[in-house]
Amino acid sequence: MIACIRILLATILLMLPLAPAAAQEPPCIRWQMVPGTSEQTGRLRNFSLPTWQCRERAVRPSEKPVACQLYSKTVDRATGTKICTYRKPGISGDQKTVSVPVGLDCSAQIRC
């Protein structure tokens, strides 16, 4: 009996499609079960197993917007505009510079 189950599981695993590593989608974070069906054909009854479908996939960190925080602000004496420098959190600490008109102030954080 156990040998039959092992053969059945091995057969099912061999039938699953394999995707190349570069084309893989992000992992699924929410699943939905689709119930199996039952059909009457003559004297026999055919059952299909329930299947699972992905409802929501995770978002890659590189695709999410990041909140950059204000690092420094200076005033350009020639034009009177404020130059705000924002820094991205993390190890890289990339900087982004934004010029602001005279009447406005630098915001504490922006999306970058």
N, C-alpha and C positions, 0 to 999 in steps of 0.2 A: 504494500500500500504506500509506504513512504517512498519507495523507488518510483512509483507512478507519479506521485506529486512532484518529485524532483525533476523528472523528465518533462512534465507539464510546465513547470516554472522555467526551465531552461529553454523550452520552445517559445514561450511568451517573451522572454528576454531577447532572444535572437530576432524576433519579429519587430522589435522597437526600432524606429529610425534613429540614426546617429547623425548629428549635425557637426560640421567642422567647427573647430574651436574659435576661429575668428568671427564666425557668423552667429554665434550664440546670443540669445536675448538675455536680458537681465533676469535674475531669478524671480519666480512667482511668489508673491507675499499673501495672496488671497485666492483660495481654491473654492470651487463649487462642484458638488457631486450631481451628476446626471444619472437618475435611476435607470436600472436595466429594464428591458421589456420582456414580455412573455407572449408567445404566439402559440395557438393551437393548430397543429397541422395533422389532421387525421387522428391517430391514436397517440402520437407523440407530442410532447410539449417542448418547445425550444425556449431556452432561457438565455438572455444576454446579460453579462455582468455590468454593474454600474461603472461609469467612467468618470473621470475627473477633468474639469476644464479650468484653466487659469482665468480669474476674474480681474486681477490687478497685478501688474509687474512693478518691481522696484525701479526707482529712478537712479541712474548712475550719478555719482558725485560730480562728475565733470559736466553734467547737464543741468544741475541745479544752480540757481542764482545765489551768489554769495554776498553777504553784507560786509562792505568795507567800512572801517571806522576812521574817523578823522585823525590824522597824524600831526599835521601842522598847517598853519595858515599864515600867509604873508600878504603884504599889500604892495602892488606895483606902483611906485611913486609917479611914474610917467603918465599912466592912464588912470590911476585911481581904482583899478579893479582888484578884487581880492583873489588870491591864488590859494586854493584849498588842496592839500595833498592827503589822499586816503590810502590806507594800507590794508591789503588783504590778510585775513588771519591765516595762521599756519606757518609752516617752515619756510616756504618760498618768500612770503612777505612782499609780493609784487605791489608796486605803487601806482596810483592813478592820480593825475593832476587835473583839476577842474578850475576854470576861471569863473568868478561870480561877479555880477554887476555891482555898482557902487551901493545901492540901497539895500541889498540882501546880505544875509550872513551865511556862513558855511553850516550845513546841516551836520549833525553828529555822526550819521552814517548814511551810506548810499548803497544801492545794489550795483555790483559790478560783475 
